[in-house]
Amino acid sequence: MPNPPPRRGLRALPASIWGLALTSLFMDISSEMVHSLLPLFLSTVLGASMTTIGVIEGLAEATVAVTKVFSGAISDFLRRRKAVVVTGYALSALTKPLFALAASVSWVLAARLLDRFGKGIREAPRDALIADVTPDDLRGAAYGLRQALDSVGAFVGPLLAFALMAWFAGDLRLVFWLAVIPAILSVVILVRFVPEPRHSAASTEREPFSWRHLWHLPRAYWTVVGLGVIFTLARYSEAFLLLRAHDVGLAVGAVPLVMIAMNLAYAVLAYPAGAAADRLGPRRLLLAGIAALILADLMLALASGPIVVFLAALLWGAHLAATQGIFAKMIAHAAPAELRGTAFGGFNLLTGLALLAASALAGWLWSTWGAAAAFLAGAGFAAMAAVALVRYEKT
């Protein structure tokens, strides 16, 4: 009898992937319920200045970038990825009540840093865990599903926060308390429905923990990292989308709708893009994502009204859907199984630093020559990434 065709689609994905995707969904809902209101809480309740708020956010993101590389390497050494992932999610869940109890700016800073420390701990081991439990020909779909549900949380969280603010007459602390519920659900799902993958007998002996392992990763891995860094230089912080929307006349109260539009496109397209990468290969999807980013940048450079910015935000979400999970699939393929955590940590660190540099450059260009110059430069970097990708050979 002929062999049955390989299973495709959502039903073919391991149960662990669904568990990790739902974990991401509920934690993102919780985090966005807090983060969408935190600047308002800091400024109106605790009296923080805009400079202070900016410093808190900058320190928070730096904490994530640095922690990722350590946690990935530690999960390789321990060969217990789930334990590290649970630690990260549990730490973020435990910080949620601190926001509701905060009596000072320093208290919020401590809670924010602990929350981002938890995020940094879990991300690289989680991405490595997805690769561990998923066949190579389904990894694009697996990463796409997780990112799709994560993106759903990214727009459900703010919508839920604003709805609760209206329902409870602007009681910020009560909304922060309610954000604890999805955070707890996230950890429960992870503990209950995501088992620790088994390791082969050949991998039971541990090598001493050493950072030299990062530099000994194969050339194919560093090629993907190089592509990721070049591409990230073209992808500024989404904050510039919001600034451009306000710059062309969108009311302050309506500016968050731009992020909702972007995350909606990301959520809808992330899984189909990942599944398509499994069938067609990653390069076509990455080129499509780069094309979407170039078009979005050109529209933002030439925008004269909010409608164009909303259309560009949809394209921005489409480019995220067509690139972020694809890079994860490529890293998982290029790195040895026993060093996947280290590989994801290194990739996340270097692309995070590239995003910081890109956003700083965009801010300088905007201040010096205007918004159009910043977005035209982004389109130029994206074109460079496309040229590099065309020259990239599969390994």
LINKARA-V814695 format. One record per backbone hydrogen bond with DSSP energy under -1.0 kcal/mol. NH is the residue of the N-H (numbers start at 1). CO is the residue of the C=O. If there is no record, write none. Layout:
{{NH	CO} {NH	CO}}
This chain:
{{12	9} {13	10} {18	14} {19	15} {20	16} {21	17} {22	18} {23	19} {24	20} {25	21} {26	22} {27	23} {28	24} {29	25} {30	26} {31	27} {32	28} {33	29} {34	30} {35	31} {36	32} {37	34} {38	34} {41	37} {42	38} {43	39} {44	40} {45	41} {46	41} {48	42} {53	49} {54	50} {55	51} {56	52} {57	53} {58	54} {59	55} {60	56} {61	57} {62	58} {63	59} {64	60} {65	61} {66	62} {67	63} {68	64} {71	67} {72	68} {73	69} {74	70} {75	71} {76	72} {77	73} {78	74} {79	75} {84	80} {85	81} {86	82} {87	83} {88	84} {89	85} {90	86} {91	87} {92	88} {93	89} {94	90} {95	91} {100	96} {101	97} {108	104} {109	105} {110	106} {111	107} {112	108} {113	109} {114	110} {115	111} {116	112} {117	113} {118	114} {119	115} {120	116} {121	117} {122	118} {123	119} {126	122} {127	123} {128	124} {129	125} {130	126} {131	127} {132	128} {133	129} {138	135} {142	138} {143	139} {144	140} {145	141} {146	142} {147	143} {148	144} {149	145} {150	146} {151	147} {152	148} {153	149} {154	150} {155	151} {156	152} {157	153} {159	155} {160	156} {161	157} {162	158} {163	159} {164	160} {165	161} {166	162} {167	163} {168	164} {170	165} {172	170} {175	171} {176	172} {177	173} {178	174} {179	175} {180	177} {181	178} {183	179} {184	180} {185	181} {186	182} {187	183} {188	184} {189	185} {190	186} {191	187} {192	188} {193	189} {194	190} {203	200} {204	201} {213	210} {214	211} {216	212} {217	214} {222	218} {223	219} {224	220} {225	221} {226	222} {227	223} {228	224} {229	225} {230	226} {231	227} {232	228} {233	229} {234	231} {235	232} {240	237} {242	238} {243	239} {244	240} {245	241} {246	242} {247	243} {248	244} {249	246} {250	245} {254	251} {257	254} {258	255} {260	256} {261	257} {262	258} {263	259} {264	260} {265	261} {266	262} {267	263} {268	264} {269	265} {270	266} {273	269} {274	270} {275	271} {276	272} {277	273} {278	274} {279	275} {280	276} {281	277} {286	282} {287	283} {288	284} {289	285} {290	286} {291	287} {292	288} {293	289} {294	290} {295	291} {296	292} {297	293} {298	294} {299	295} {300	296} {301	297} {302	298} {309	305} {310	306} {311	307} {312	308} {313	309} {314	310} {315	311} {316	312} {317	313} {318	314} {319	315} {320	316} {321	317} {322	318} {323	320} {324	320} {327	323} {328	324} {329	325} {330	326} {331	327} {332	328} {333	329} {334	330} {335	331} {339	336} {340	337} {343	339} {344	340} {345	341} {346	342} {347	343} {348	344} {349	345} {350	346} {351	347} {352	348} {353	349} {354	350} {355	351} {356	352} {357	353} {358	354} {359	355} {360	356} {361	357} {362	358} {363	359} {364	360} {365	361} {366	362} {367	363} {368	364} {369	365} {370	366} {374	370} {375	371} {376	372} {377	373} {378	374} {379	375} {380	376} {381	377} {382	378} {383	379} {384	380} {385	381} {386	382} {387	383} {388	384} {389	385} {390	386} {391	387}}
